[in-house]
Amino acid sequence: MENNLDSAFHALADPTRRAVIGRLMDGPAPVTELARPFEIGLPTFLKHLRVLEQGGWIRSEKRGRVRTCHVRPERLHAAERWLAEQRAIWDARTDRLADYVETHLAAEDRR
């Protein structure tokens, strides 16, 4: 699982790739449409798509001369689960810290 998360979060480390995921949340799109807003060459853009595919964020299919990309929602769910687990851990830690501080402040007030 850790390697899967590593590649998934590596794929999101770039703003171009995050923008592609954001666009694909609206629905599938051909590569040429996805590339249009970016001022980079198509070969460079295709490298971004390859990283997203390797990270499990998208899949693509070719029909004729058109390659269409689709977001893979299961990757989003896996990342959300991991983030929720991390949030729960940190929430518990901050709750314990708050309890500790309140207990010690109350003890000092009684002195």
C-alpha positions in Angstrom: 0.0 0.0 0.0 2.8 2.4 0.9 4.4 2.2 -2.6 0.9 2.8 -4.1 0.5 5.9 -1.9 4.0 7.1 -2.8 3.3 7.0 -6.5 -0.2 8.5 -6.0 1.0 11.5 -4.1 4.1 11.9 -6.3 1.7 12.2 -9.2 -0.2 15.0 -7.4 3.0 16.9 -6.6 2.8 18.9 -9.8 0.2 21.7 -10.4 -0.3 20.6 -14.0 -1.2 17.1 -13.0 -3.5 18.4 -10.3 -5.2 20.6 -12.8 -5.7 17.6 -15.2 -7.3 15.6 -12.3 -9.5 18.6 -11.6 -10.6 18.8 -15.2 -11.2 15.1 -15.4 -13.5 15.3 -12.4 -16.0 16.9 -14.8 -15.8 13.9 -17.1 -13.6 12.2 -19.6 -11.6 14.3 -22.1 -9.4 13.8 -25.1 -5.7 14.5 -24.6 -5.7 17.4 -27.0 -8.5 19.1 -24.9 -6.6 18.4 -21.7 -3.4 19.8 -23.0 -4.9 23.0 -24.5 -4.8 25.2 -21.3 -1.1 24.5 -20.7 1.8 26.3 -22.4 3.9 23.2 -22.7 4.6 20.9 -25.7 2.5 17.8 -26.2 5.5 15.4 -25.5 5.9 17.1 -22.1 2.2 17.0 -21.4 2.1 13.3 -22.3 4.8 12.7 -19.7 2.5 14.3 -17.1 -0.3 11.9 -18.2 2.0 9.0 -17.9 2.8 9.9 -14.3 -0.9 10.2 -13.5 -1.5 6.8 -15.1 1.4 5.2 -13.2 0.1 6.8 -10.0 -3.3 5.2 -10.7 -5.2 8.5 -11.0 -6.3 8.2 -14.6 -6.7 5.6 -17.3 -6.8 6.3 -21.0 -8.3 4.5 -24.0 -7.6 5.0 -27.7 -10.3 5.0 -30.3 -9.1 5.6 -33.7 -6.7 8.6 -33.5 -8.2 10.0 -30.3 -6.9 9.1 -26.8 -9.4 9.9 -24.1 -8.5 10.1 -20.4 -10.8 9.2 -17.5 -10.2 9.8 -13.8 -10.1 6.6 -11.6 -12.3 7.4 -8.6 -11.0 4.4 -6.7 -7.6 6.2 -6.4 -9.4 9.2 -5.0 -11.1 7.0 -2.4 -7.8 5.3 -1.4 -6.1 8.7 -0.9 -9.1 10.1 1.0 -9.0 7.0 3.3 -5.3 7.5 4.1 -5.8 11.2 4.7 -8.8 10.5 7.0 -6.7 8.0 9.0 -4.0 10.6 9.4 -6.5 13.3 10.4 -7.9 10.9 13.1 -4.4 10.3 14.5 -3.6 14.0 14.7 -7.1 14.9 16.0 -6.6 12.3 18.8 -3.1 13.7 19.6 -4.3 17.3 19.7 -7.2 16.3 21.9 -4.8 14.6 24.3 -2.6 17.7 24.3 -5.6 20.0 25.0 -6.7 17.7 27.9 -3.2 17.7 29.3 -2.9 21.5 29.1 -6.4 22.0 30.6 -5.6 19.6 33.5 -2.3 21.4 34.3 -3.8 24.8 34.0 -6.7 23.8 36.4 -4.1 22.4 38.8 -2.1 25.6 38.8 -5.3 27.6 39.4 -6.0 25.6 42.5 -2.6 26.4 44.0 
